[in-house]
Amino acid sequence: MKILVAIKQVPDPTVVAFDEQGTLQPNTGLIVNDYDSYAIEAAVRLKEADPDTTDVVAMSLGPASAKDAIARALAMGADRGVHLLTDGTVPDSLAVARAIRTEADAGEYDLVLVGQESSDGGTGNVGPETAALLDWPLISNVVALELEGHKLTLGREVEDGRHVVEVTLPAVLCVLTGLNEPRYPSLKGIMGARKKPLAVTESATDTRAVSWNPPHPEDRPEIGVVVDAEEIGVDAAAHLIVTLLRERDLLP
Amino acid sequence: MVATHVLAVIETSAGELRPASLELITVARELAEDGTVVALVVGHAVGQVAADIATRGVNAVLVADDALLTRYTTDAWAHVIETAVTEQQPRIVLLPGTTAGRDLGPYLAARSGTTSLSDCISLEWDGEDLLARRPVYGGKMVADVRLTPAHRAWAVVRAGAYAAPEATSPPAAMLPLQIDPSRVRQRVRLKDVAEKRGGSVNLEMAERIVTGGRGVGSPEGFALIEQLAAALGAGVGATRAVTDAGWRPHHEQIGQTGRNVKPKLYLAVGVSGAVQHLAGMRGSDTIIAINRDPDAPIFRLAALGIVGDLNEIVPALTRELTKSQDG
């Protein structure tokens, strides 16, 4: 079985900050998109269950730094890396999906795993678009996964609760956190990753369907006040909350 | 842009309307200007839902009612929407910001060679272009995305971004959409649906909710949240990050795929306010937030936001509340 995990390198969402022009603060750390770590882990676990016949390829479309994201996937246990090197232009979701489709077609894969969405652009478009272009079944919001032969049984977390679905490979899965617990790469994994094959190709510039303007803060009027507890003191902050609760008749 | 024809997909599940679908009619009316808005109701046993939609200011209601459509599966729903699109030839297709809508928008758009404007918090014409505003970086910022629709545009509208239209117009015509079940692919088979289980407190009914997020730091940290909730007579909620980590049970999760709550008081502690979480609590009357990060999106919804260490502020607040009740 051949598994393609498509991952994205994103600015670390726990520290991401912008200046007034909406420019990302320089030197923001880059990490593997959180949901994508669960996709890598799922692929590696499938490989561990059947190591001899499973091949896991981690691919990423991005600038030179994206090789670090691929290296992490390799250190977690993926077999090979594919880096589609971009020249600084940011592709839209359809361009990414087309690149994944091209790799999936060329490599005769059985399963494509992606994270449900990225923490930066966050459209969540790539998985559904990839499934459409490949004409493979799409299963999103995956929180449970079991493989038996070529049959996948999946748990999906949706508004109703949990759907359990079955599908026969090939398929495209979009995974959520909670599916598993992504491992930290071991020292052996990190050292071994350096010897694993990594194919780097310049990504063909694709026409973009949409154009993005730089992000900016939402110009919604603030509906309340924000105070800093360090300035006014913790007890004064607590007192402010109780004052508002009393004013609005919200105390028990 | 005048006289645009817009199709709004109205989602149901097990016969029940997904409220986010209603809001599409408001957007559709704005985009259509002098044109027509057709609602496509998808599901099974949806006669009542369709009759209600017909009174909400649409020009016509198409009803796709079949046992195959009782709950969302991509293949069946994609087939129905494509059938309606072929019949209606809309310029814009709108989908709700639900888990199904967020699948179908990009899926169907890609099948027709374009991309979907996803998670729109506003959607408007700018000359010949469609301009969508959407949250990025977990809602810390917004970005404007421009699409020059070559032929047809697909857009997914964020739940809660627009108000639902009133049910005041004379009922529009309702027409069945003919589907041939033998042409519906069923590559993904739905085997079981585990409905959400309630906890000890029914959070949807709670007047006050204290929700802890990732910032609470550990399962033990929730002792502070529980003490505060007890002092307020409030239910305890959690974010998805917290229930995923196993710090709290899944039935306490508030958000898009969790509970949808509208209490009088929503006190968010260590909750950054990711868009998926906001989708489940945006309708709360008074929102108060305590968070270390002054840029946390939750503060923009809060009547009162306190920037600081929750480990100091929460115990101080619990003390103050206990004191004010004793006194």
Interface residues (C-beta under 8 A of the other chain):
Chain A: P11 P13 V16 A17 F18 G22 D92 S93 L94 A97 S119 D120 G121 G122 T123 G124 N125 V126 G127 P128 E129 T130 A131 A132 L133 P137 L138 I139 S140 N141 T153 R156 E157 V158 E159 D160 G161 R162 H163 V164 V165 E166 V167 T168 A171 T177 G178 A209 V210 S211 W212 N213 P214 P215 H216 P217 E218 R220 E222 I223 G224 V225 V226 V227 D228 A229 E230 V234 D235 A237 A238 H239 L240 I241 V242 L244 L245 R246 R248 L250 L251 P252
Chain B: S13 A14 R18 R71 Y72 T73 T74 D75 T98 T99 A100 R102 D103 L104 G105 P106 Y107 L108 A109 A110 R111 T114 T115 S116 L117 S118 D119 R134 P135 V136 Y137 G138 K140 M141 V142 A143 D144 V145 R146 L147 R187 V188 R189 L190 K191 D192 V193 A194 E195 K196 R208 L232 G233 R240 A241 T243 D244 Q256 T257 K264 L265 V275 T286 I287 I288 P294 D295 F299 R300 L301 A302 A303 L304 G305 I306 V307 G308 D309 E312 I313 A316 L317 R319 E320 L321 S324 Q325
